[in-house]
């Protein structure tokens, strides 16, 4: 009877530790998924900012020579 009780206690302890380890795995998976989502959002924001800056610089580069030509014609 004592052996059976000690085996039952051991099995309940091992099942509780396995459930805590499985909950730890769930927490780790959730943290990894959230971190990946944050990285994707940050990369998307950086790409949008780079595209906007490049387009603004390209538009200014196209517009600047025209403005300089018009200014020289006005003064010339």
PDB file as gemmi writes it, atoms N, CA and C in Angstrom:
CRYST1    1.000    1.000    1.000  90.00  90.00  90.00 P 1                      
ATOM      1  N   UNK A   1       0.823  -1.199   0.000  1.00  0.00           N  
ATOM      2  CA  UNK A   1       0.000   0.000   0.000  1.00  0.00           C  
ATOM      3  C   UNK A   1       0.867   1.263   0.000  1.00  0.00           C  
ATOM      4  N   UNK A   2       1.944   1.254   0.792  1.00  0.00           N  
ATOM      5  CA  UNK A   2       2.812   2.419   0.853  1.00  0.00           C  
ATOM      6  C   UNK A   2       3.506   2.653  -0.489  1.00  0.00           C  
ATOM      7  N   UNK A   3       3.894   1.578  -1.144  1.00  0.00           N  
ATOM      8  CA  UNK A   3       4.564   1.681  -2.443  1.00  0.00           C  
ATOM      9  C   UNK A   3       3.608   2.275  -3.474  1.00  0.00           C  
ATOM     10  N   UNK A   4       2.371   1.832  -3.437  1.00  0.00           N  
ATOM     11  CA  UNK A   4       1.375   2.353  -4.374  1.00  0.00           C  
ATOM     12  C   UNK A   4       1.135   3.845  -4.157  1.00  0.00           C  
ATOM     13  N   UNK A   5       1.074   4.235  -2.868  1.00  0.00           N  
ATOM     14  CA  UNK A   5       0.869   5.656  -2.559  1.00  0.00           C  
ATOM     15  C   UNK A   5       2.060   6.486  -3.023  1.00  0.00           C  
ATOM     16  N   UNK A   6       3.274   6.006  -2.804  1.00  0.00           N  
ATOM     17  CA  UNK A   6       4.453   6.770  -3.221  1.00  0.00           C  
ATOM     18  C   UNK A   6       4.522   6.858  -4.747  1.00  0.00           C  
ATOM     19  N   UNK A   7       4.130   5.800  -5.444  1.00  0.00           N  
ATOM     20  CA  UNK A   7       4.092   5.859  -6.910  1.00  0.00           C  
ATOM     21  C   UNK A   7       3.048   6.852  -7.396  1.00  0.00           C  
ATOM     22  N   UNK A   8       1.919   6.889  -6.715  1.00  0.00           N  
ATOM     23  CA  UNK A   8       0.869   7.834  -7.090  1.00  0.00           C  
ATOM     24  C   UNK A   8       1.332   9.272  -6.877  1.00  0.00           C  
ATOM     25  N   UNK A   9       2.024   9.518  -5.782  1.00  0.00           N  
ATOM     26  CA  UNK A   9       2.538  10.872  -5.506  1.00  0.00           C  
ATOM     27  C   UNK A   9       3.581  11.255  -6.558  1.00  0.00           C  
ATOM     28  N   UNK A  10       4.460  10.303  -6.892  1.00  0.00           N  
ATOM     29  CA  UNK A  10       5.473  10.596  -7.912  1.00  0.00           C  
ATOM     30  C   UNK A  10       4.829  10.899  -9.267  1.00  0.00           C  
ATOM     31  N   UNK A  11       3.832  10.130  -9.626  1.00  0.00           N  
ATOM     32  CA  UNK A  11       3.203  10.357 -10.927  1.00  0.00           C  
ATOM     33  C   UNK A  11       2.461  11.686 -10.945  1.00  0.00           C  
ATOM     34  N   UNK A  12       1.856  12.079  -9.834  1.00  0.00           N  
ATOM     35  CA  UNK A  12       1.172  13.372  -9.811  1.00  0.00           C  
ATOM     36  C   UNK A  12       2.174  14.512  -9.873  1.00  0.00           C  
ATOM     37  N   UNK A  13       3.336  14.353  -9.221  1.00  0.00           N  
ATOM     38  CA  UNK A  13       4.372  15.385  -9.295  1.00  0.00           C  
ATOM     39  C   UNK A  13       4.924  15.493 -10.718  1.00  0.00           C  
ATOM     40  N   UNK A  14       5.138  14.362 -11.350  1.00  0.00           N  
ATOM     41  CA  UNK A  14       5.695  14.410 -12.706  1.00  0.00           C  
ATOM     42  C   UNK A  14       4.683  14.995 -13.686  1.00  0.00           C  
ATOM     43  N   UNK A  15       3.391  14.718 -13.482  1.00  0.00           N  
ATOM     44  CA  UNK A  15       2.402  15.288 -14.394  1.00  0.00           C  
ATOM     45  C   UNK A  15       2.278  16.784 -14.191  1.00  0.00           C  
ATOM     46  N   UNK A  16       2.413  17.251 -12.942  1.00  0.00           N  
ATOM     47  CA  UNK A  16       2.341  18.695 -12.721  1.00  0.00           C  
ATOM     48  C   UNK A  16       3.568  19.384 -13.305  1.00  0.00           C  
ATOM     49  N   UNK A  17       4.727  18.747 -13.209  1.00  0.00           N  
ATOM     50  CA  UNK A  17       5.910  19.371 -13.792  1.00  0.00           C  
ATOM     51  C   UNK A  17       5.832  19.354 -15.310  1.00  0.00           C  
ATOM     52  N   UNK A  18       5.254  18.311 -15.888  1.00  0.00           N  
ATOM     53  CA  UNK A  18       5.130  18.285 -17.343  1.00  0.00           C  
ATOM     54  C   UNK A  18       4.109  19.314 -17.819  1.00  0.00           C  
ATOM     55  N   UNK A  19       3.064  19.550 -17.023  1.00  0.00           N  
ATOM     56  CA  UNK A  19       2.104  20.574 -17.424  1.00  0.00           C  
ATOM     57  C   UNK A  19       2.720  21.962 -17.313  1.00  0.00           C  
ATOM     58  N   UNK A  20       3.568  22.172 -16.301  1.00  0.00           N  
ATOM     59  CA  UNK A  20       4.223  23.479 -16.199  1.00  0.00           C  
ATOM     60  C   UNK A  20       5.224  23.659 -17.333  1.00  0.00           C  
ATOM     61  N   UNK A  21       5.897  22.580 -17.729  1.00  0.00           N  
ATOM     62  CA  UNK A  21       6.838  22.714 -18.843  1.00  0.00           C  
ATOM     63  C   UNK A  21       6.095  22.933 -20.160  1.00  0.00           C  
ATOM     64  N   UNK A  22       4.910  22.319 -20.303  1.00  0.00           N  
ATOM     65  CA  UNK A  22       4.152  22.558 -21.531  1.00  0.00           C  
ATOM     66  C   UNK A  22       3.601  23.982 -21.556  1.00  0.00           C  
ATOM     67  N   UNK A  23       3.231  24.519 -20.404  1.00  0.00           N  
ATOM     68  CA  UNK A  23       2.789  25.913 -20.380  1.00  0.00           C  
ATOM     69  C   UNK A  23       3.952  26.850 -20.660  1.00  0.00           C  
ATOM     70  N   UNK A  24       5.145  26.455 -20.234  1.00  0.00           N  
ATOM     71  CA  UNK A  24       6.330  27.251 -20.551  1.00  0.00           C  
ATOM     72  C   UNK A  24       6.588  27.245 -22.055  1.00  0.00           C  
ATOM     73  N   UNK A  25       6.390  26.097 -22.686  1.00  0.00           N  
ATOM     74  CA  UNK A  25       6.555  26.015 -24.138  1.00  0.00           C  
ATOM     75  C   UNK A  25       5.546  26.913 -24.842  1.00  0.00           C  
ATOM     76  N   UNK A  26       4.305  26.934 -24.342  1.00  0.00           N  
ATOM     77  CA  UNK A  26       3.280  27.796 -24.935  1.00  0.00           C  
ATOM     78  C   UNK A  26       3.673  29.256 -24.793  1.00  0.00           C  
ATOM     79  N   UNK A  27       4.183  29.629 -23.630  1.00  0.00           N  
ATOM     80  CA  UNK A  27       4.605  31.023 -23.403  1.00  0.00           C  
ATOM     81  C   UNK A  27       5.748  31.381 -24.343  1.00  0.00           C  
ATOM     82  N   UNK A  28       6.710  30.484 -24.503  1.00  0.00           N  
ATOM     83  CA  UNK A  28       7.843  30.754 -25.393  1.00  0.00           C  
ATOM     84  C   UNK A  28       7.373  30.902 -26.839  1.00  0.00           C  
ATOM     85  N   UNK A  29       6.455  30.043 -27.256  1.00  0.00           N  
ATOM     86  CA  UNK A  29       5.932  30.130 -28.628  1.00  0.00           C  
ATOM     87  C   UNK A  29       5.199  31.448 -28.845  1.00  0.00           C  
ATOM     88  N   UNK A  30       4.401  31.862 -27.866  1.00  0.00           N  
ATOM     89  CA  UNK A  30       3.669  33.125 -27.987  1.00  0.00           C  
ATOM     90  C   UNK A  30       4.640  34.298 -28.053  1.00  0.00           C  
ATOM     91  N   UNK A  31       5.678  34.274 -27.223  1.00  0.00           N  
ATOM     92  CA  UNK A  31       6.667  35.361 -27.241  1.00  0.00           C  
ATOM     93  C   UNK A  31       7.387  35.415 -28.586  1.00  0.00           C  
ATOM     94  N   UNK A  32       7.731  34.254 -29.134  1.00  0.00           N  
ATOM     95  CA  UNK A  32       8.422  34.229 -30.428  1.00  0.00           C  
ATOM     96  C   UNK A  32       7.513  34.752 -31.532  1.00  0.00           C  
ATOM     97  N   UNK A  33       6.244  34.370 -31.511  1.00  0.00           N  
ATOM     98  CA  UNK A  33       5.306  34.834 -32.543  1.00  0.00           C  
ATOM     99  C   UNK A  33       5.100  36.345 -32.448  1.00  0.00           C  
ATOM    100  N   UNK A  34       4.964  36.858 -31.229  1.00  0.00           N  
ATOM    101  CA  UNK A  34       4.786  38.310 -31.047  1.00  0.00           C  
ATOM    102  C   UNK A  34       6.035  39.050 -31.491  1.00  0.00           C  
ATOM    103  N   UNK A  35       7.204  38.520 -31.159  1.00  0.00           N  
ATOM    104  CA  UNK A  35       8.455  39.170 -31.577  1.00  0.00           C  
ATOM    105  C   UNK A  35       8.577  39.173 -33.098  1.00  0.00           C  
ATOM    106  N   UNK A  36       8.188  38.087 -33.735  1.00  0.00           N  
ATOM    107  CA  UNK A  36       8.237  38.043 -35.204  1.00  0.00           C  
ATOM    108  C   UNK A  36       7.266  39.049 -35.812  1.00  0.00           C  
ATOM    109  N   UNK A  37       6.096  39.185 -35.218  1.00  0.00           N  
ATOM    110  CA  UNK A  37       5.127  40.165 -35.723  1.00  0.00           C  
ATOM    111  C   UNK A  37       5.664  41.590 -35.562  1.00  0.00           C  
ATOM    112  N   UNK A  38       6.309  41.863 -34.448  1.00  0.00           N  
ATOM    113  CA  UNK A  38       6.885  43.199 -34.228  1.00  0.00           C  
ATOM    114  C   UNK A  38       7.983  43.472 -35.251  1.00  0.00           C  
ATOM    115  N   UNK A  39       8.804  42.473 -35.527  1.00  0.00           N  
ATOM    116  CA  UNK A  39       9.876  42.651 -36.515  1.00  0.00           C  
ATOM    117  C   UNK A  39       9.288  42.923 -37.900  1.00  0.00           C  
ATOM    118  N   UNK A  40       8.226  42.208 -38.264  1.00  0.00           N  
ATOM    119  CA  UNK A  40       7.591  42.421 -39.564  1.00  0.00           C  
ATOM    120  C   UNK A  40       7.029  43.837 -39.665  1.00  0.00           C  
ATOM    121  N   UNK A  41       6.390  44.309 -38.606  1.00  0.00           N  
ATOM    122  CA  UNK A  41       5.821  45.663 -38.618  1.00  0.00           C  
ATOM    123  C   UNK A  41       6.921  46.710 -38.712  1.00  0.00           C  
ATOM    124  N   UNK A  42       7.993  46.528 -37.965  1.00  0.00           N  
ATOM    125  CA  UNK A  42       9.099  47.501 -37.999  1.00  0.00           C  
ATOM    126  C   UNK A  42       9.738  47.533 -39.383  1.00  0.00           C  
ATOM    127  N   UNK A  43       9.939  46.366 -39.981  1.00  0.00           N  
ATOM    128  CA  UNK A  43      10.529  46.325 -41.327  1.00  0.00           C  
ATOM    129  C   UNK A  43       9.597  46.996 -42.337  1.00  0.00           C  
ATOM    130  N   UNK A  44       8.300  46.769 -42.210  1.00  0.00           N  
ATOM    131  CA  UNK A  44       7.348  47.405 -43.125  1.00  0.00           C  
ATOM    132  C   UNK A  44       7.378  48.924 -42.985  1.00  0.00           C  
ATOM    133  N   UNK A  45       7.442  49.410 -41.763  1.00  0.00           N  
ATOM    134  CA  UNK A  45       7.498  50.867 -41.543  1.00  0.00           C  
ATOM    135  C   UNK A  45       8.781  51.445 -42.117  1.00  0.00           C  
ATOM    136  N   UNK A  46       9.897  50.761 -41.924  1.00  0.00           N  
ATOM    137  CA  UNK A  46      11.166  51.247 -42.467  1.00  0.00           C  
ATOM    138  C   UNK A  46      11.124  51.276 -43.988  1.00  0.00           C  
ATOM    139  N   UNK A  47      10.549  50.250 -44.604  1.00  0.00           N  
ATOM    140  CA  UNK A  47      10.448  50.217 -46.066  1.00  0.00           C  
ATOM    141  C   UNK A  47       9.584  51.368 -46.570  1.00  0.00           C  
ATOM    142  N   UNK A  48       8.468  51.626 -45.903  1.00  0.00           N  
ATOM    143  CA  UNK A  48       7.593  52.728 -46.322  1.00  0.00           C  
ATOM    144  C   UNK A  48       8.315  54.059 -46.190  1.00  0.00           C  
ATOM    145  N   UNK A  49       9.031  54.264 -45.089  1.00  0.00           N  
ATOM    146  CA  UNK A  49       9.754  55.531 -44.895  1.00  0.00           C  
ATOM    147  C   UNK A  49      10.834  55.696 -45.958  1.00  0.00           C  
ATOM    148  N   UNK A  50      11.567  54.629 -46.261  1.00  0.00           N  
ATOM    149  CA  UNK A  50      12.612  54.710 -47.288  1.00  0.00           C  
ATOM    150  C   UNK A  50      12.012  55.031 -48.648  1.00  0.00           C  
ATOM    151  N   UNK A  51      10.904  54.393 -48.989  1.00  0.00           N  
ATOM    152  CA  UNK A  51      10.268  54.653 -50.285  1.00  0.00           C  
ATOM    153  C   UNK A  51       9.791  56.101 -50.363  1.00  0.00           C  
ATOM    154  N   UNK A  52       9.191  56.608 -49.296  1.00  0.00           N  
ATOM    155  CA  UNK A  52       8.711  57.994 -49.293  1.00  0.00           C  
ATOM    156  C   UNK A  52       9.877  58.965 -49.440  1.00  0.00           C  
ATOM    157  N   UNK A  53      10.970  58.712 -48.721  1.00  0.00           N  
ATOM    158  CA  UNK A  53      12.131  59.611 -48.801  1.00  0.00           C  
ATOM    159  C   UNK A  53      12.752  59.563 -50.193  1.00  0.00           C  
ATOM    160  N   UNK A  54      12.879  58.364 -50.760  1.00  0.00           N  
ATOM    161  CA  UNK A  54      13.472  58.241 -52.097  1.00  0.00           C  
ATOM    162  C   UNK A  54      12.601  58.936 -53.131  1.00  0.00           C  
ATOM    163  N   UNK A  55      11.290  58.780 -53.029  1.00  0.00           N  
ATOM    164  CA  UNK A  55      10.409  59.460 -53.984  1.00  0.00           C  
ATOM    165  C   UNK A  55      10.464  60.974 -53.815  1.00  0.00           C  
ATOM    166  N   UNK A  56      10.569  61.449 -52.585  1.00  0.00           N  
ATOM    167  CA  UNK A  56      10.658  62.895 -52.362  1.00  0.00           C  
ATOM    168  C   UNK A  56      11.962  63.450 -52.933  1.00  0.00           C  
ATOM    169  N   UNK A  57      13.045  62.718 -52.742  1.00  0.00           N  
ATOM    170  CA  UNK A  57      14.338  63.160 -53.280  1.00  0.00           C  
ATOM    171  C   UNK A  57      14.310  63.118 -54.802  1.00  0.00           C  
ATOM    172  N   UNK A  58      13.699  62.085 -55.368  1.00  0.00           N  
ATOM    173  CA  UNK A  58      13.621  61.994 -56.829  1.00  0.00           C  
ATOM    174  C   UNK A  58      12.757  63.110 -57.397  1.00  0.00           C  
ATOM    175  N   UNK A  59      11.654  63.415 -56.736  1.00  0.00           N  
ATOM    176  CA  UNK A  59      10.793  64.503 -57.207  1.00  0.00           C  
ATOM    177  C   UNK A  59      11.512  65.844 -57.098  1.00  0.00           C  
ATOM    178  N   UNK A  60      12.264  66.029 -56.021  1.00  0.00           N  
ATOM    179  CA  UNK A  60      13.017  67.279 -55.868  1.00  0.00           C  
ATOM    180  C   UNK A  60      14.126  67.353 -56.908  1.00  0.00           C  
ATOM    181  N   UNK A  61      14.756  66.230 -57.205  1.00  0.00           N  
ATOM    182  CA  UNK A  61      15.840  66.229 -58.198  1.00  0.00           C  
ATOM    183  C   UNK A  61      15.307  66.529 -59.592  1.00  0.00           C  
ATOM    184  N   UNK A  62      14.090  66.076 -59.888  1.00  0.00           N  
ATOM    185  CA  UNK A  62      13.490  66.378 -61.187  1.00  0.00           C  
ATOM    186  C   UNK A  62      13.027  67.825 -61.227  1.00  0.00           C  
ATOM    187  N   UNK A  63      12.474  68.311 -60.122  1.00  0.00           N  
ATOM    188  CA  UNK A  63      11.909  69.651 -60.108  1.00  0.00           C  
ATOM    189  C   UNK A  63      12.984  70.728 -59.999  1.00  0.00           C  
ATOM    190  N   UNK A  64      14.087  70.438 -59.341  1.00  0.00           N  
ATOM    191  CA  UNK A  64      15.118  71.450 -59.101  1.00  0.00           C  
ATOM    192  C   UNK A  64      15.746  71.983 -60.385  1.00  0.00           C  
ATOM    193  N   UNK A  65      16.165  71.143 -61.327  1.00  0.00           N  
ATOM    194  CA  UNK A  65      16.742  71.710 -62.563  1.00  0.00           C  
ATOM    195  C   UNK A  65      15.751  72.569 -63.339  1.00  0.00           C  
ATOM    196  N   UNK A  66      14.491  72.181 -63.352  1.00  0.00           N  
ATOM    197  CA  UNK A  66      13.492  72.991 -64.037  1.00  0.00           C  
ATOM    198  C   UNK A  66      13.363  74.355 -63.370  1.00  0.00           C  
ATOM    199  N   UNK A  67      13.365  74.371 -62.068  1.00  0.00           N  
ATOM    200  CA  UNK A  67      13.267  75.647 -61.351  1.00  0.00           C  
ATOM    201  C   UNK A  67      14.498  76.512 -61.620  1.00  0.00           C  
ATOM    202  N   UNK A  68      15.661  75.905 -61.639  1.00  0.00           N  
ATOM    203  CA  UNK A  68      16.879  76.670 -61.907  1.00  0.00           C  
ATOM    204  C   UNK A  68      16.862  77.247 -63.321  1.00  0.00           C  
ATOM    205  N   UNK A  69      16.371  76.455 -64.280  1.00  0.00           N  
ATOM    206  CA  UNK A  69      16.295  76.948 -65.662  1.00  0.00           C  
ATOM    207  C   UNK A  69      15.315  78.104 -65.757  1.00  0.00           C  
ATOM    208  N   UNK A  70      14.173  77.993 -65.087  1.00  0.00           N  
ATOM    209  CA  UNK A  70      13.188  79.070 -65.127  1.00  0.00           C  
ATOM    210  C   UNK A  70      13.738  80.332 -64.460  1.00  0.00           C  
ATOM    211  N   UNK A  71      14.466  80.139 -63.356  1.00  0.00           N  
ATOM    212  CA  UNK A  71      15.044  81.307 -62.672  1.00  0.00           C  
ATOM    213  C   UNK A  71      16.109  81.977 -63.534  1.00  0.00           C  
ATOM    214  N   UNK A  72      16.913  81.183 -64.236  1.00  0.00           N  
ATOM    215  CA  UNK A  72      17.941  81.781 -65.083  1.00  0.00           C  
ATOM    216  C   UNK A  72      17.314  82.492 -66.273  1.00  0.00           C  
ATOM    217  N   UNK A  73      16.236  81.932 -66.804  1.00  0.00           N  
ATOM    218  CA  UNK A  73      15.557  82.587 -67.923  1.00  0.00           C  
ATOM    219  C   UNK A  73      14.933  83.900 -67.458  1.00  0.00           C  
ATOM    220  N   UNK A  74      14.415  83.911 -66.239  1.00  0.00           N  
ATOM    221  CA  UNK A  74      13.773  85.124 -65.736  1.00  0.00           C  
ATOM    222  C   UNK A  74      14.807  86.221 -65.534  1.00  0.00           C  
ATOM    223  N   UNK A  75      15.997  85.832 -65.079  1.00  0.00           N  
ATOM    224  CA  UNK A  75      17.007  86.855 -64.843  1.00  0.00           C  
ATOM    225  C   UNK A  75      17.826  87.131 -66.095  1.00  0.00           C  
ATOM    226  N   UNK A  76      17.770  86.221 -67.045  1.00  0.00           N  
ATOM    227  CA  UNK A  76      18.616  86.364 -68.231  1.00  0.00           C  
ATOM    228  C   UNK A  76      17.922  87.168 -69.253  1.00  0.00           C  
TER     229      UNK A  76                                                      
END                                                                             
